Amino acid sequence: MLSRARTVLLSLTAAAVALTGVACSDSGAGDDPDPSSTAAASPTDAGSAGSTSAPAEPSEPSEPSEPSESEAPDGTELRIEGISLVAPPGAKPQELGEGLISADYADGSFVNAGSIPDYGGSLRELAQTAAETSRFPTRPTVLAPVEYVGQRWWHLAGPAGLGDRVESFGTSTGEYVVYVEFGIPQGSDRADAQERIESVMASVELSG
């Protein structure tokens, strides 16, 4: 099942993780700023009849400010060392261990983001390592590299058991090897799944 297997999904070598694992950074999800509103000031009464004091000058009413709109992408930001991305709305984020964070959905699908310090190797070698160390019954297929956000990524795809499938994309930032994995439940609409992949990968920001 996807929910039981996601923590080991197409991970890089256990030895590399053990030797070079990094701590997850705190989530940098951008919350909408609280809108600041200025209450309109009421004009002061000119004074009651018979008052000997000078009437107060009416104050100019100020315009109430409009609620500010968030400029952050619509969704849930996932951030760890080397990579951040925005998962579509409805995700429940959770840290799965050192260097791995996930956004889970009610339909059983998920988006994982992982990172470890770069241990060297070409993109093809990194893809082969990820495929060979997969713990799924069937080794995923290494597909042609793809390009997102101006970066070349390896691309793996294969069954995840019980009709579920997975697609994985990874690259090197120079300092980190990072990867993004998508769990796609059996019966999911292929067009919807591809739309989610494109949306998430377009939101990726790399560092290091």
C-alpha positions in Angstrom: 0.0 0.0 0.0 1.2 3.5 -0.7 0.6 4.6 2.9 2.8 1.9 4.3 5.6 2.1 1.7 6.1 5.9 1.2 9.0 6.1 3.7 11.2 3.9 1.7 9.9 4.9 -1.7 12.7 4.9 -4.3 15.2 6.1 -1.6 18.9 6.4 -2.3 21.3 3.9 -0.8 20.9 3.3 2.9 24.6 3.6 3.4 24.6 7.1 1.8 21.8 8.2 4.0 23.4 6.9 7.1 26.7 8.5 6.3 25.4 11.8 5.0 21.9 12.3 6.3 21.0 15.9 7.1 18.4 17.3 9.6 15.2 18.7 8.2 14.8 22.4 8.4 11.7 23.9 9.9 8.8 24.4 7.5 8.9 27.8 5.9 5.2 27.8 5.0 4.2 31.4 4.4 1.0 32.2 6.4 -1.2 34.9 5.2 -0.3 38.1 7.0 -3.1 39.4 9.3 -4.8 42.2 7.5 -4.3 45.5 9.3 -7.4 47.5 9.4 -7.9 51.1 10.6 -11.2 51.8 12.1 -12.9 54.9 10.7 -12.8 57.7 13.3 -16.2 59.2 14.0 -16.5 63.0 14.0 -16.6 64.4 17.5 -19.8 66.1 18.5 -19.6 69.9 18.5 -20.4 70.0 22.2 -23.6 70.0 24.1 -25.9 73.0 24.4 -24.8 75.5 27.0 -21.2 74.4 27.1 -18.8 77.2 27.7 -15.9 75.3 26.2 -14.9 75.7 22.5 -16.5 73.0 20.3 -14.1 70.3 19.3 -12.9 70.2 15.7 -14.4 67.2 13.9 -11.7 64.8 13.0 -11.3 63.6 9.4 -12.6 60.0 9.0 -9.8 57.7 7.8 -10.5 55.2 5.1 -10.7 51.5 6.3 -7.8 49.5 4.8 -8.6 46.6 2.5 -7.7 43.1 3.7 -4.3 42.2 2.3 -4.2 39.3 -0.2 -1.5 36.6 0.2 1.0 36.4 -2.6 2.0 32.9 -1.5 1.1 30.0 -3.9 -2.2 28.3 -3.0 -1.3 25.1 -1.2 1.0 23.7 1.5 4.7 24.5 1.4 7.2 21.7 2.1 10.7 22.7 2.9 13.8 20.7 3.8 17.5 21.2 3.2 18.1 21.8 -0.5 14.5 22.0 -1.8 11.1 23.5 -1.2 7.9 23.0 -3.0 4.2 23.7 -2.8 1.8 20.8 -2.6 -1.8 21.4 -3.8 -4.5 22.3 -1.3 -5.8 19.6 1.0 -2.5 18.1 1.9 -1.6 17.0 5.4 2.1 17.6 5.9 4.3 15.4 8.1 8.0 14.7 8.6 8.8 11.1 7.9 12.3 11.1 9.2 15.7 12.8 8.7 15.7 14.4 5.3 12.2 13.4 4.2 8.9 15.2 4.4 5.5 14.3 3.0 2.1 15.8 2.1 -0.7 13.2 2.3 -4.1 13.3 0.8 -7.4 11.8 1.8 -7.5 9.7 -1.4 -4.3 7.9 -0.4 -2.0 9.9 -2.8 1.0 11.7 -1.5 3.9 13.9 -2.4 7.3 13.2 -0.8 10.4 15.5 -0.8 13.8 14.1 0.2 17.3 15.3 0.4 20.8 14.1 1.4 24.2 15.7 0.9 25.5 15.1 -2.6 27.8 12.1 -2.8 28.8 12.5 -6.5 27.8 10.9 -9.7 26.1 11.8 -13.0 22.3 12.2 -13.3 22.1 8.7 -14.9 24.1 7.2 -12.0 21.9 8.8 -9.4 18.8 7.5 -11.2 20.3 3.9 -11.4 21.1 4.1 -7.7 17.6 5.2 -6.8 16.1 2.4 -8.9 18.4 -0.3 -7.6 17.8 0.5 -4.0 14.0 0.6 -4.3 12.4 -1.9 -1.9 9.3 -2.4 -4.0 8.7 -5.9 -5.5 9.2 -4.6 -9.1 12.2 -2.3 -9.8 11.0 1.0 -11.2 11.8 1.9 -14.8 14.4 4.6 -15.5 12.8 6.9 -18.0 14.4 9.8 -20.0 15.4 12.8 -18.0 13.0 15.7 -17.8 13.4 19.4 -17.2 11.6 21.5 -14.5 12.5 25.0 -13.2 15.5 25.1 -15.5 17.0 21.9 -14.1 17.4 18.4 -15.5 15.8 15.7 -13.3 16.0 11.9 -13.4 12.6 10.3 -13.9 11.6 6.9 -12.5 8.2 5.2 -12.7 6.8 1.9 -11.7 4.2 -0.1 -9.6 4.0 0.4 -5.9 1.9 -2.7 -5.2 -1.9 -3.4 -5.2 -2.4 -1.4 -8.4 -0.8 1.7 -7.0 2.1 3.4 -8.9 4.8 5.9 -8.2 6.7 8.5 -10.1 10.0 10.0 -8.9 12.1 12.9 -10.0 15.5 13.7 -8.7 18.5 15.9 -9.3 21.7 17.3 -7.7 22.0 20.9 -6.6 25.7 20.6 -6.2 25.5 20.4 -2.4 22.4 18.1 -2.1 20.8 15.2 -3.9 17.1 16.0 -3.8 14.1 14.1 -5.1 10.3 14.5 -5.3 8.1 11.4 -5.3 4.4 11.1 -6.2 2.2 8.2 -4.9 -0.7 7.6 -7.3 -3.5 5.3 -6.0 -5.2 2.7 -8.2 -8.1 4.1 -10.1 -6.7 7.7 -10.1 -7.4 9.7 -13.2 -4.1 9.9 -15.1 -4.7 13.4 -16.4 -5.4 14.6 -12.8 -2.3 12.9 -11.5 -0.2 14.4 -14.3 -1.6 17.9 -13.5 -0.6 17.5 -9.9 2.9 16.5 -10.9 3.3 19.4 -13.2 1.9 21.8 -10.6 4.2 20.6 -7.8 7.4 20.4 -10.0 6.7 23.9 -11.3 6.7 25.2 -7.7 10.1 23.7 -6.8 12.9 25.9 -5.5 16.4 24.5 -5.1 19.1 25.7 -2.8 22.7 24.6 -2.3 
